[in-house]
Amino acid sequence: MSAPIHVHWNGRLVPADEAMVSVFDAGFLYGDGIYETLRIYRGCPFGFDRHWRRLEHGARGVGLSLPARDDVRRGLDELLRADDLPSAVARITITRGRLARRLDLSSAGRPSVLVTAEAIDPGADDARARGVRVVHSSYVRPSDHSLAGVKSTNYQVSLLARNEAREQGAAEVLVPNQHGHVVEAAAANVFVVEGGVLVTPPLRSGILGGITREVVLEVAGDAGLPLRQETLAPERVEAADEVFLTGTTIEVTPVVTIGDRPVAAGRPGPITLDLRRRYRERVDAETRPSGSEAPSDSTR
Ligand code: PMP
Protein backbone atom coordinates (compact mmCIF):
# COMPACT_ATOMS: atom_id res chain seq x y z
CA MET A 1 0.00 0.00 0.00
CA SER A 2 1.29 3.48 -0.78
CA ALA A 3 1.14 6.24 1.83
CA PRO A 4 -2.14 8.18 1.83
CA ILE A 5 -1.97 11.72 0.44
CA HIS A 6 -5.11 13.09 2.05
CA VAL A 7 -7.46 12.14 4.84
CA HIS A 8 -10.90 13.44 5.73
CA TRP A 9 -10.62 14.75 9.26
CA ASN A 10 -13.54 16.22 11.20
CA GLY A 11 -15.38 17.14 8.02
CA ARG A 12 -12.49 18.50 5.95
CA LEU A 13 -10.21 17.06 3.33
CA VAL A 14 -6.66 17.75 4.56
CA PRO A 15 -3.15 16.57 3.68
CA ALA A 16 -2.53 13.37 5.66
CA ASP A 17 0.34 14.89 7.64
CA GLU A 18 -1.82 17.77 8.87
CA ALA A 19 -4.50 15.71 10.64
CA MET A 20 -3.70 15.88 14.35
CA VAL A 21 -5.46 14.14 17.20
CA SER A 22 -5.51 15.49 20.76
CA VAL A 23 -3.43 13.49 23.24
CA PHE A 24 -6.55 13.69 25.43
CA ASP A 25 -8.77 12.01 22.85
CA ALA A 26 -10.39 9.01 24.55
CA GLY A 27 -9.78 7.08 21.35
CA PHE A 28 -6.05 7.57 21.81
CA LEU A 29 -6.01 7.07 25.58
CA TYR A 30 -8.50 4.23 25.96
CA GLY A 31 -9.30 2.83 22.53
CA ASP A 32 -12.75 4.40 23.02
CA GLY A 33 -14.11 4.49 19.50
CA ILE A 34 -15.69 2.50 16.72
CA TYR A 35 -14.75 2.04 13.11
CA GLU A 36 -15.55 0.40 9.82
CA THR A 37 -13.27 -0.90 7.11
CA LEU A 38 -14.75 -0.82 3.63
CA ARG A 39 -13.37 -2.06 0.36
CA ILE A 40 -13.48 0.19 -2.67
CA TYR A 41 -14.02 -1.34 -6.09
CA ARG A 42 -13.84 0.88 -9.20
CA GLY A 43 -14.00 3.91 -6.94
CA CYS A 44 -17.19 2.73 -5.22
CA PRO A 45 -17.47 1.36 -1.65
CA PHE A 46 -19.07 -2.08 -1.43
CA GLY A 47 -21.90 -2.35 1.08
CA PHE A 48 -21.75 1.20 2.43
CA ASP A 49 -25.25 0.92 3.92
CA ARG A 50 -24.46 -2.38 5.65
CA HIS A 51 -21.29 -0.87 7.12
CA TRP A 52 -23.17 2.23 8.21
CA ARG A 53 -25.80 0.08 9.96
CA ARG A 54 -23.08 -1.76 11.85
CA LEU A 55 -21.52 1.57 12.81
CA GLU A 56 -24.92 2.74 14.13
CA HIS A 57 -25.25 -0.49 16.09
CA GLY A 58 -21.79 0.07 17.59
CA ALA A 59 -22.53 3.74 18.34
CA ARG A 60 -25.67 2.71 20.26
CA GLY A 61 -23.70 0.02 22.06
CA VAL A 62 -21.10 2.46 23.39
CA GLY A 63 -23.23 5.62 23.57
CA LEU A 64 -21.40 7.57 20.90
CA SER A 65 -23.10 10.06 18.59
CA LEU A 66 -22.43 9.68 14.89
CA PRO A 67 -22.04 12.41 12.31
CA ALA A 68 -24.63 12.47 9.50
CA ARG A 69 -24.34 9.46 7.20
CA ASP A 70 -24.45 11.59 4.04
CA ASP A 71 -21.65 13.87 5.26
CA VAL A 72 -19.40 10.89 5.89
CA ARG A 73 -20.31 9.37 2.53
CA ARG A 74 -19.56 12.66 0.77
CA GLY A 75 -16.25 12.90 2.62
CA LEU A 76 -15.29 9.39 1.54
CA ASP A 77 -16.20 10.09 -2.09
CA GLU A 78 -14.24 13.35 -1.99
CA LEU A 79 -11.19 11.54 -0.61
CA LEU A 80 -11.39 8.76 -3.21
CA ARG A 81 -11.55 11.34 -5.99
CA ALA A 82 -8.79 13.54 -4.59
CA ASP A 83 -6.33 10.67 -4.22
CA ASP A 84 -7.56 8.79 -7.30
CA LEU A 85 -8.27 5.49 -5.56
CA PRO A 86 -10.23 3.03 -7.70
CA SER A 87 -9.03 -0.03 -5.72
CA ALA A 88 -8.62 0.74 -2.06
CA VAL A 89 -9.41 -0.04 1.52
CA ALA A 90 -11.13 2.80 3.35
CA ARG A 91 -11.70 3.23 7.04
CA ILE A 92 -14.19 5.37 8.94
CA THR A 93 -13.14 5.94 12.54
CA ILE A 94 -15.22 7.75 15.17
CA THR A 95 -13.72 8.25 18.60
CA ARG A 96 -15.17 9.82 21.75
CA GLY A 97 -13.04 12.92 21.32
CA ARG A 98 -11.28 14.89 23.99
CA LEU A 99 -12.20 14.29 27.62
CA ALA A 100 -11.99 17.40 29.80
CA ARG A 101 -11.88 15.23 32.94
CA ARG A 102 -10.16 11.88 33.37
CA LEU A 103 -12.43 8.86 32.88
CA ASP A 104 -15.51 11.07 32.74
CA LEU A 105 -17.49 10.50 29.56
CA SER A 106 -19.86 13.35 30.39
CA SER A 107 -16.89 15.69 29.84
CA ALA A 108 -16.32 14.52 26.26
CA GLY A 109 -16.15 17.14 23.55
CA ARG A 110 -17.19 16.41 19.99
CA PRO A 111 -16.39 12.95 18.58
CA SER A 112 -13.38 12.86 16.27
CA VAL A 113 -14.23 11.69 12.78
CA LEU A 114 -11.57 10.31 10.48
CA VAL A 115 -11.91 8.84 7.01
CA THR A 116 -8.83 7.32 5.41
CA ALA A 117 -8.26 5.32 2.24
CA GLU A 118 -5.25 3.47 0.94
CA ALA A 119 -4.68 1.92 -2.46
CA ILE A 120 -4.50 -1.85 -2.60
CA ASP A 121 -3.08 -4.12 -5.22
CA PRO A 122 -5.92 -6.22 -6.67
CA GLY A 123 -3.19 -8.70 -7.69
CA ALA A 124 -2.97 -9.72 -4.03
CA ASP A 125 -6.43 -11.29 -4.44
CA ASP A 126 -5.08 -13.83 -6.92
CA ALA A 127 -2.35 -14.88 -4.51
CA ARG A 128 -4.89 -15.25 -1.67
CA ALA A 129 -7.25 -17.23 -3.91
CA ARG A 130 -4.62 -19.97 -4.03
CA GLY A 131 -5.11 -20.40 -0.29
CA VAL A 132 -3.40 -19.38 2.94
CA ARG A 133 -1.97 -21.03 6.02
CA VAL A 134 -3.36 -20.33 9.49
CA VAL A 135 -2.26 -21.31 13.00
CA HIS A 136 -4.16 -21.55 16.28
CA SER A 137 -4.03 -18.47 18.50
CA SER A 138 -3.22 -18.44 22.20
CA TYR A 139 -5.60 -15.47 22.61
CA VAL A 140 -9.23 -16.04 23.53
CA ARG A 141 -12.42 -14.30 22.34
CA PRO A 142 -14.91 -14.84 25.18
CA SER A 143 -18.48 -15.29 23.95
CA ASP A 144 -19.96 -13.09 26.66
CA HIS A 145 -17.73 -10.02 26.55
CA SER A 146 -19.67 -6.77 26.93
CA LEU A 147 -18.76 -5.31 23.56
CA ALA A 148 -19.43 -8.42 21.51
CA GLY A 149 -20.48 -7.37 18.03
CA VAL A 150 -19.17 -3.80 18.37
CA LYS A 151 -16.40 -2.98 15.94
CA SER A 152 -14.35 -1.20 18.55
CA THR A 153 -11.08 0.64 18.02
CA ASN A 154 -9.98 -1.26 21.12
CA TYR A 155 -8.33 -3.84 18.90
CA GLN A 156 -5.44 -5.05 20.96
CA VAL A 157 -6.46 -8.71 21.15
CA SER A 158 -6.82 -8.94 17.38
CA LEU A 159 -3.57 -7.08 16.86
CA LEU A 160 -1.64 -9.39 19.18
CA ALA A 161 -3.34 -12.49 17.83
CA ARG A 162 -2.51 -11.47 14.27
CA ASN A 163 1.07 -10.95 15.36
CA GLU A 164 1.20 -14.61 16.40
CA ALA A 165 0.36 -15.47 12.81
CA ARG A 166 3.11 -13.23 11.48
CA GLU A 167 5.66 -14.72 13.88
CA GLN A 168 4.82 -18.19 12.61
CA GLY A 169 4.80 -17.21 8.94
CA ALA A 170 1.03 -17.68 8.69
CA ALA A 171 -1.57 -15.36 7.20
CA GLU A 172 -4.09 -15.54 10.05
CA VAL A 173 -4.88 -17.18 13.37
CA LEU A 174 -7.91 -19.16 14.49
CA VAL A 175 -9.13 -17.62 17.75
CA PRO A 176 -10.96 -19.79 20.30
CA ASN A 177 -13.64 -18.85 22.82
CA GLN A 178 -13.31 -19.62 26.54
CA HIS A 179 -14.32 -23.24 25.87
CA GLY A 180 -11.54 -23.75 23.33
CA HIS A 181 -13.87 -23.72 20.32
CA VAL A 182 -12.82 -21.76 17.26
CA VAL A 183 -15.08 -18.73 16.78
CA GLU A 184 -13.27 -16.43 14.36
CA ALA A 185 -9.90 -15.25 13.12
CA ALA A 186 -8.00 -12.19 14.34
CA ALA A 187 -9.66 -10.03 11.69
CA ALA A 188 -11.96 -12.34 9.75
CA ASN A 189 -14.82 -14.78 10.18
CA VAL A 190 -14.37 -18.53 9.80
CA PHE A 191 -16.35 -21.08 7.78
CA VAL A 192 -15.88 -24.79 7.21
CA VAL A 193 -17.51 -27.22 4.81
CA GLU A 194 -18.34 -30.71 6.08
CA GLY A 195 -20.00 -33.18 3.72
CA GLY A 196 -21.47 -30.36 1.62
CA VAL A 197 -22.81 -28.46 4.68
CA LEU A 198 -21.55 -24.97 5.42
CA VAL A 199 -20.81 -24.36 9.10
CA THR A 200 -19.90 -21.08 10.78
CA PRO A 201 -20.00 -19.92 14.40
CA PRO A 202 -23.17 -18.01 15.36
CA LEU A 203 -23.24 -14.31 16.25
CA ARG A 204 -24.05 -15.20 19.86
CA SER A 205 -20.59 -16.75 20.15
CA GLY A 206 -19.26 -13.21 20.65
CA ILE A 207 -17.84 -12.76 17.16
CA LEU A 208 -18.03 -9.67 15.05
CA GLY A 209 -20.96 -9.93 12.64
CA GLY A 210 -18.83 -9.55 9.52
CA ILE A 211 -20.36 -7.87 6.49
CA THR A 212 -18.61 -10.41 4.25
CA ARG A 213 -19.97 -13.23 6.44
CA GLU A 214 -23.46 -11.77 6.00
CA VAL A 215 -23.12 -11.56 2.20
CA VAL A 216 -21.60 -15.05 1.99
CA LEU A 217 -24.55 -16.43 3.98
CA GLU A 218 -26.89 -14.76 1.48
CA VAL A 219 -25.13 -16.09 -1.62
CA ALA A 220 -24.82 -19.54 0.00
CA GLY A 221 -28.58 -19.43 0.59
CA ASP A 222 -29.12 -18.49 -3.07
CA ALA A 223 -26.95 -21.46 -4.03
CA GLY A 224 -29.11 -23.74 -1.88
CA LEU A 225 -26.24 -24.77 0.39
CA PRO A 226 -27.31 -26.26 3.72
CA LEU A 227 -26.04 -24.18 6.64
CA ARG A 228 -25.44 -24.74 10.34
CA GLN A 229 -24.28 -22.11 12.83
CA GLU A 230 -22.11 -23.74 15.51
CA THR A 231 -18.84 -23.08 17.24
CA LEU A 232 -16.13 -25.46 16.09
CA ALA A 233 -13.77 -27.63 18.10
CA PRO A 234 -10.26 -27.22 16.65
CA GLU A 235 -10.14 -30.90 15.62
CA ARG A 236 -13.33 -30.36 13.66
CA VAL A 237 -11.83 -27.45 11.74
CA GLU A 238 -8.73 -29.53 11.02
CA ALA A 239 -10.81 -32.45 9.78
CA ALA A 240 -13.12 -30.35 7.58
CA ASP A 241 -13.33 -30.84 3.82
CA GLU A 242 -12.84 -27.12 3.29
CA VAL A 243 -12.03 -24.12 5.45
CA PHE A 244 -12.21 -20.47 4.47
CA LEU A 245 -12.04 -17.00 5.97
CA THR A 246 -14.18 -13.99 5.13
CA GLY A 247 -13.42 -10.31 5.52
CA THR A 248 -13.85 -7.03 3.72
CA THR A 249 -10.26 -6.90 2.47
CA ILE A 250 -9.65 -10.61 1.96
CA GLU A 251 -13.15 -11.39 0.62
CA VAL A 252 -13.49 -15.21 0.61
CA THR A 253 -10.03 -16.67 1.24
CA PRO A 254 -9.43 -20.43 1.21
CA VAL A 255 -7.40 -21.92 4.07
CA VAL A 256 -5.23 -24.74 2.74
CA THR A 257 -2.98 -25.42 5.75
CA ILE A 258 -3.61 -25.32 9.50
CA GLY A 259 -0.35 -25.39 11.44
CA ASP A 260 1.64 -28.10 9.66
CA ARG A 261 -1.31 -30.04 8.26
CA PRO A 262 -3.08 -29.58 4.95
CA VAL A 263 -6.82 -29.05 4.91
CA ALA A 264 -8.12 -32.12 2.99
CA ALA A 265 -6.00 -32.25 -0.19
CA GLY A 266 -4.29 -28.93 0.62
CA ARG A 267 -6.01 -27.07 -2.21
CA PRO A 268 -8.90 -24.59 -2.21
CA GLY A 269 -12.14 -26.59 -2.20
CA PRO A 270 -14.88 -26.37 -4.83
CA ILE A 271 -17.55 -24.92 -2.52
CA THR A 272 -15.13 -22.25 -1.28
CA LEU A 273 -14.26 -21.29 -4.84
CA ASP A 274 -17.92 -21.23 -5.84
CA LEU A 275 -18.80 -18.96 -2.91
CA ARG A 276 -15.83 -16.76 -3.72
CA ARG A 277 -17.08 -16.41 -7.30
CA ARG A 278 -20.63 -15.68 -6.15
CA TYR A 279 -19.36 -13.09 -3.68
CA ARG A 280 -17.37 -11.43 -6.46
CA GLU A 281 -20.43 -11.38 -8.67
CA ARG A 282 -22.39 -9.65 -5.93
CA VAL A 283 -19.62 -7.09 -5.52
CA ASP A 284 -19.50 -6.51 -9.27
CA ALA A 285 -23.26 -6.07 -9.47
CA GLU A 286 -23.34 -3.58 -6.59
CA THR A 287 -20.29 -1.52 -7.50
CA ARG A 288 -20.77 -1.40 -11.26
CA PRO A 289 -20.92 2.18 -12.52
CA SER A 290 -24.55 2.77 -13.53
CA GLY A 291 -25.27 2.04 -17.18
CA SER A 292 -22.27 -0.23 -17.77
CA GLU A 293 -22.50 -3.89 -18.64
CA ALA A 294 -21.55 -6.73 -16.33
CA PRO A 295 -17.89 -7.71 -16.73
CA SER A 296 -17.67 -10.51 -19.30
CA ASP A 297 -15.45 -12.60 -17.02
CA SER A 298 -17.26 -12.65 -13.73
CA THR A 299 -14.97 -15.36 -12.34
CA ARG A 300 -11.96 -13.09 -12.16
N1 PMP B 1 -13.99 -10.42 12.84
C1 PMP B 1 -13.13 -9.47 13.25
C2 PMP B 1 -12.61 -9.49 14.64
C3 PMP B 1 -12.73 -8.46 12.36
O1 PMP B 1 -11.90 -7.49 12.75
C4 PMP B 1 -13.21 -8.47 11.02
C5 PMP B 1 -12.74 -7.45 10.03
N2 PMP B 1 -13.44 -6.26 10.15
C6 PMP B 1 -14.12 -9.47 10.65
C7 PMP B 1 -14.48 -10.43 11.58
C8 PMP B 1 -14.70 -9.49 9.26
O2 PMP B 1 -15.67 -8.49 9.11
P1 PMP B 1 -16.00 -7.83 7.71
O3 PMP B 1 -16.44 -8.93 6.81
O4 PMP B 1 -17.09 -6.87 8.02
O5 PMP B 1 -14.76 -7.17 7.23
Boltz pocket constraint, residues with backbone or C-beta under 6 A from the ligand:
constraints:
  - pocket:
      binder: B
      contacts: [[A, 37], [A, 158], [A, 184], [A, 185], [A, 186], [A, 187], [A, 188], [A, 189], [A, 207], [A, 208], [A, 209], [A, 210], [A, 211], [A, 212], [A, 213], [A, 246], [A, 247], [A, 248], [A, 249]]
      max_distance: 6.0
